């Protein structure tokens, strides 16, 4: 009996052990299958997101949306029209402030410093990142076709939806035009960024007004309109994958075209500024009866000698000669009678002398515009050889000589002043 009982017990333990091992193996197999299924599911999900856009969109929370969700006679519609009109009016006023009038474009700065140039080109990229009306309007038009729109909102007019989207696009380009002329007219880095903030505020009036209306700040009817079902309805992708890719390519192309237009316009202005095209081409010099009794004159191949310098002798017209110095144009003396350039070449330089004209240029070392002559110095020493001025303006950084303020200093053995 004991032997039989022991055998039965051993058999029972063995069977129980086999059952436990089998159960454990089945559990592991199920876990591995579940993990594999999860991996496959994740992979399938990734592949699906590549091939199809399941991210639903809703109508933008903006007063522009109320232009097609609300009846024309409603207060909500009229409120939206007032906000859109106010935004457009302010953007147009900003354009006129930047010098854009019916007579043409205002005054472009003669030139700007390198920090301003860097800020101008950087601001172009910032502007395209800040501007959202153009891509939003285009995306809505491409993403929501008429049949899909009517299936969701049969009571609404699709043409009003198109008009509201076109209004967005128009305001977006009005913003970019403001940005372009703002950059062209700017000569200060801080002014550029401050003006950007102001323009962005004007463009976002519709979003700000919508949020205030939704909080019930204005009226109950506006609060109801801004919390209606239209802003909770989701639009899923109803087109094929290829069409979805074309939409993405279309939006990228619009961004690229806008970028190229802004960059091309700014490069055009920058090049013309560097060439001195926005500066006066000719100036007239009138020096009063100033005489320097012992000016130092050194002709080529000769020793320095003292001569009487009569400053009014250099009165007359000075024109740009196409060269620049320290980022500003150089003005060269012209003939007294016909205003043409002097001929500085001679067939026989030893026996036939030529007239060397005086020059007016900017010297960065002393931060002033100066009148100078190649052969005339203040002394026989070379302490002013870098900028041997005879007349100089007050210290300034202006690029246009017409913007120089204050009297000029004149050298007549000592420093004097002249108008």
C-alpha positions in Angstrom: 0.0 0.0 0.0 2.8 2.4 0.9 4.7 1.5 -2.2 1.5 2.1 -4.4 0.7 5.3 -2.6 4.2 6.6 -3.2 4.0 5.7 -6.8 0.7 7.4 -7.2 2.1 10.5 -5.4 5.2 10.5 -7.6 3.0 10.2 -10.7 0.8 13.0 -9.5 3.8 15.3 -8.8 5.3 14.5 -12.2 2.1 15.3 -14.0 1.7 18.5 -11.9 5.2 19.5 -12.8 4.6 18.9 -16.5 1.4 20.9 -16.4 3.2 23.8 -14.8 6.0 23.8 -17.3 3.4 23.6 -20.2 1.4 26.4 -18.7 4.5 28.6 -18.3 5.6 27.9 -21.9 2.1 28.8 -23.2 2.2 32.1 -21.2 5.6 33.0 -22.6 4.4 32.2 -26.1 1.3 34.3 -25.7 3.5 37.2 -24.4 5.9 36.9 -27.3 3.0 36.8 -29.8 1.5 39.9 -28.2 4.8 41.7 -28.3 5.2 40.7 -32.0 1.7 41.8 -32.7 2.4 45.2 -31.0 5.5 45.7 -33.1 3.7 44.8 -36.3 0.9 47.1 -35.3 3.3 49.9 -34.6 5.1 49.4 -37.9 1.7 49.4 -39.7 0.8 52.6 -37.9 4.0 54.2 -39.0 3.4 53.1 -42.6 -0.1 54.3 -42.5 0.9 57.7 -41.3 3.3 57.9 -44.2 0.7 57.1 -46.7 -2.3 58.8 -45.3 -3.0 61.9 -43.2 -5.3 60.9 -40.4 -4.8 64.2 -38.5 -8.2 65.9 -38.6 -8.5 69.7 -38.8 -11.1 72.1 -37.5 -12.0 75.6 -38.7 -9.6 78.3 -37.4 -10.8 80.1 -34.3 -10.8 83.5 -35.9 -13.3 86.2 -36.7 -12.6 85.5 -40.3 -14.4 82.1 -39.8 -17.5 84.0 -38.6 -17.7 85.6 -42.1 -19.1 82.3 -43.5 -20.6 80.6 -40.4 -22.9 83.5 -39.4 -25.7 85.1 -41.3 -24.9 88.4 -43.1 -27.4 90.4 -41.0 -26.2 89.0 -37.6 -24.1 91.0 -35.2 -21.4 88.4 -35.3 -20.9 88.8 -39.1 -20.9 92.6 -38.7 -18.4 92.4 -35.9 -16.1 90.2 -38.1 -16.4 92.7 -41.0 -15.4 95.5 -38.6 -12.4 93.6 -37.3 -11.2 92.7 -40.9 -11.7 96.3 -42.0 -9.8 97.7 -39.0 -6.9 95.3 -39.7 -6.7 96.2 -43.4 -6.9 99.9 -42.6 -4.1 99.7 -40.1 -1.9 97.8 -42.5 -2.5 100.3 -45.2 -1.7 103.2 -42.8 1.5 101.4 -41.9 2.4 101.3 -45.6 1.9 105.0 -46.0 4.0 105.5 -42.8 6.8 103.6 -44.5 6.7 106.1 -47.4 4.4 104.3 -49.8 2.0 106.8 -51.4 0.2 107.3 -54.7 3.2 109.2 -55.9 5.5 106.3 -55.4 8.0 104.9 -52.9 9.5 107.1 -50.2 13.1 107.8 -49.5 15.3 104.7 -49.2 18.3 105.3 -46.8 21.5 106.1 -48.7 23.2 103.1 -47.0 23.1 101.2 -43.8 25.7 99.5 -41.5 26.4 95.8 -41.6 24.4 95.0 -38.4 21.3 96.5 -40.1 21.9 94.6 -43.3 22.2 91.3 -41.3 19.0 92.2 -39.4 17.2 92.9 -42.7 17.9 89.6 -44.2 17.3 87.7 -41.0 13.9 89.5 -40.7 12.8 88.1 -44.0 13.0 84.5 -42.6 11.4 85.7 -39.4 8.5 87.3 -41.3 7.8 84.1 -43.3 7.7 82.1 -40.0 5.4 84.7 -38.3 3.0 85.0 -41.3 0.3 82.3 -41.0 -2.6 83.8 -43.0 -1.4 82.8 -46.4 -0.6 79.1 -45.6 -3.8 78.9 -43.6 -6.0 80.2 -46.3 -4.4 78.1 -49.0 -4.5 75.0 -46.8 -8.2 75.4 -46.1 -9.0 75.8 -49.8 -6.9 72.8 -50.8 -8.0 70.6 -47.9 -11.8 71.2 -47.8 -13.4 70.8 -51.3 -16.9 72.0 -51.9 -18.6 68.5 -51.7 -16.9 67.7 -48.4 -17.8 71.2 -47.0 -21.4 70.8 -48.0 -21.6 67.3 -46.5 -20.5 68.7 -43.1 -22.4 72.1 -43.3 -25.2 71.9 -45.8 -26.7 75.0 -44.4 -23.6 77.2 -45.1 -22.5 78.8 -48.4 -19.2 77.5 -49.8 -18.5 80.7 -51.8 -18.4 82.6 -48.5 -15.9 80.1 -47.2 -13.8 80.7 -50.3 -14.1 84.5 -49.9 -13.0 84.3 -46.3 -10.0 82.2 -47.2 -9.1 84.7 -50.0 -9.4 87.5 -47.4 -6.8 85.7 -45.3 -4.4 85.4 -48.2 -4.9 89.1 -49.1 -4.1 90.2 -45.5 -1.1 87.9 -45.5 0.4 89.4 -48.6 -0.4 92.9 -47.3 1.6 92.0 -44.2 4.5 90.8 -46.3 4.4 94.0 -48.5 4.6 96.0 -45.2 7.6 93.9 -44.1 9.4 94.4 -47.4 9.1 98.2 -47.4 9.8 98.4 -43.7 13.1 96.6 -44.3 13.9 98.9 -47.3 13.3 102.0 -45.3 14.9 101.0 -42.0 18.3 102.1 -40.8 18.2 100.9 -37.2 18.1 97.3 -35.9 15.9 98.0 -32.9 13.4 99.8 -35.1 13.1 96.8 -37.4 12.1 94.4 -34.6 9.8 96.9 -32.9 8.0 97.5 -36.2 7.7 93.7 -36.7 6.0 93.4 -33.3 3.5 96.1 -34.3 2.7 94.5 -37.7 2.2 91.1 -36.1 -0.2 92.6 -33.6 -2.2 94.2 -36.5 -2.4 90.9 -38.3 -3.6 89.0 -35.2 -6.5 91.3 -34.4 -8.9 88.7 -35.7 -7.5 86.0 -33.3 -7.4 88.3 -30.3 -11.0 89.6 -31.0 -12.2 86.0 -31.3 -10.8 85.0 -28.0 -12.3 88.0 -26.3 -15.7 87.3 -27.8 -15.5 83.6 -26.8 -14.9 84.7 -23.2 -18.1 86.8 -23.3 -16.4 90.2 -23.2 -18.5 91.7 -25.9 -22.0 90.2 -26.0 -23.8 86.9 -25.4 -24.6 86.5 -29.1 -20.9 86.7 -30.0 -20.1 84.2 -27.3 -22.7 81.8 -28.8 -21.3 82.3 -32.3 -17.7 81.6 -31.3 -18.6 78.4 -29.4 -20.9 76.9 -32.1 -20.6 73.4 -33.5 -18.7 74.7 -36.5 -15.5 75.1 -34.5 -15.8 71.5 -33.1 -16.5 69.8 -36.4 -13.5 67.8 -37.7 -12.4 67.5 -41.3 -10.5 64.4 -42.1 -8.5 63.7 -45.3 -10.8 62.9 -48.1 -8.3 62.8 -50.9 -5.8 60.3 -52.1 -2.2 60.1 -50.9 -0.8 61.6 -54.1 -3.2 64.6 -53.9 -2.1 65.1 -50.2 1.5 65.1 -51.3 0.6 67.7 -54.0 -0.9 69.9 -51.3 2.2 69.7 -49.3 4.4 70.5 -52.3 2.1 73.4 -53.2 2.4 75.0 -49.8 6.2 74.5 -49.9 6.3 76.1 -53.3 4.4 79.2 -52.1 6.8 79.6 -49.2 9.8 79.3 -51.5 8.3 81.8 -54.0 7.6 84.3 -51.2 11.1 83.9 -49.9 12.7 84.4 -53.3 10.7 87.5 -53.9 11.6 89.1 -50.6 15.2 88.2 -50.9 15.5 89.4 -54.5 13.9 92.8 -53.6 16.2 93.2 -50.5 19.3 92.2 -52.5 18.4 94.7 -55.2 18.1 97.5 -52.7 21.3 96.5 -50.9 23.3 96.5 -54.1 22.0 99.9 -55.2 22.9 101.3 -51.7 26.4 99.9 -52.1 26.7 101.6 -55.5 25.6 104.9 -54.0 22.5 105.1 -56.2 20.4 106.5 -53.3 22.9 109.3 -52.6 23.1 112.6 -54.3 25.1 112.4 -57.5 26.5 115.9 -57.4 27.1 118.6 -54.7 28.1 122.3 -55.0 30.9 123.6 -52.8 31.0 127.2 -51.8 33.8 128.2 -49.4 33.9 131.8 -48.2 37.0 134.0 -48.4 39.3 131.6 -46.5 43.0 131.8 -47.1 45.9 129.7 -45.8 49.1 131.6 -46.1 51.6 128.7 -45.7 50.0 125.6 -47.0 52.3 122.6 -47.6 52.2 121.5 -51.2 54.2 118.5 -52.5 54.1 117.9 -56.2 55.2 114.6 -57.7 59.0 114.4 -57.9 59.5 117.7 -56.0 60.2 118.8 -52.5 57.5 120.2 -50.2 57.1 123.9 -50.4 54.9 126.5 -48.8 52.3 128.2 -50.9 49.3 130.4 -50.4 46.1 128.4 -50.6 42.9 130.3 -51.5 40.1 128.0 -50.6 37.4 129.7 -52.9 39.6 128.5 -55.8 38.0 125.0 -55.2 34.4 126.2 -55.3 32.2 124.6 -57.9 30.6 121.3 -58.7 31.7 117.9 -57.3 30.3 114.7 -58.8 30.5 111.1 -57.8 33.3 109.3 -59.7 32.0 105.8 -59.2 34.4 104.9 -56.4 33.8 104.7 -52.7 35.8 105.1 -49.5 34.9 103.6 -46.2 31.5 102.7 -47.6 30.6 106.1 -48.9 30.9 107.6 -52.4 33.8 109.9 -53.4 33.0 113.3 -54.9 35.5 114.7 -57.3 35.9 118.4 -58.4 34.7 119.2 -61.9 35.7 121.9 -64.4 34.4 125.4 -63.6 33.0 126.2 -67.1 31.2 123.1 -68.4 31.1 120.8 -65.3 32.9 118.0 -66.9 35.7 115.9 -65.3 39.3 117.0 -65.5 41.7 115.1 -67.7 44.2 113.8 -65.3 46.4 112.1 -67.9 49.3 113.9 -69.7 51.3 112.8 -72.8 54.4 114.3 -71.2 54.0 114.3 -67.4 57.5 116.0 -66.9 56.8 119.1 -69.1 53.1 119.2 -69.3 51.3 119.4 -65.9 47.7 118.5 -65.5 45.0 119.6 -63.1 44.5 117.3 -60.2 41.0 117.8 -58.8 40.1 118.0 -55.1 38.0 115.3 -53.5 35.3 115.0 -50.8 35.1 111.7 -49.1 34.3 110.0 -45.7 37.1 109.1 -43.4 36.2 106.4 -40.9 39.3 107.0 -38.8 38.0 110.4 -37.7 34.3 109.7 -38.3 33.8 112.7 -40.6 33.3 113.8 -44.2 36.4 115.7 -45.4 37.6 117.9 -48.2 41.1 117.0 -49.3 43.6 117.3 -52.1 46.2 114.8 -53.2 49.1 117.3 -53.1 48.2 119.5 -50.1 49.1 118.7 -46.5 48.7 120.5 -43.2 52.4 119.9 -42.4 55.5 118.1 -43.7 55.0 115.4 -41.1 52.9 112.4 -41.9 50.6 112.2 -38.8 47.6 112.8 -41.0 48.7 110.8 -44.0 45.7 108.5 -43.7 43.2 111.3 -44.0 44.9 114.7 -44.8 41.8 116.8 -44.5 41.6 120.5 -45.2 38.0 120.8 -44.3 36.1 118.3 -42.1 32.5 117.9 -40.9 31.4 117.3 -37.3 31.7 113.6 -36.2 29.0 111.6 -37.9 28.1 108.2 -39.2 25.7 109.3 -41.9 26.0 107.8 -45.4 24.5 110.7 -47.2 26.6 113.9 -47.2 23.4 116.0 -47.4 22.5 114.8 -44.0 25.6 116.2 -42.4 24.7 118.6 -39.6 26.6 121.6 -38.2 29.4 123.8 -39.5 32.6 122.4 -41.0 36.1 122.9 -39.6 38.6 124.5 -41.9 42.4 124.3 -41.6 44.2 127.7 -42.2 47.2 127.1 -40.0 44.8 126.6 -37.1 41.4 125.1 -37.0 38.6 127.5 -37.9 34.9 127.1 -38.8 33.0 127.7 -42.0 29.5 127.1 -43.3 
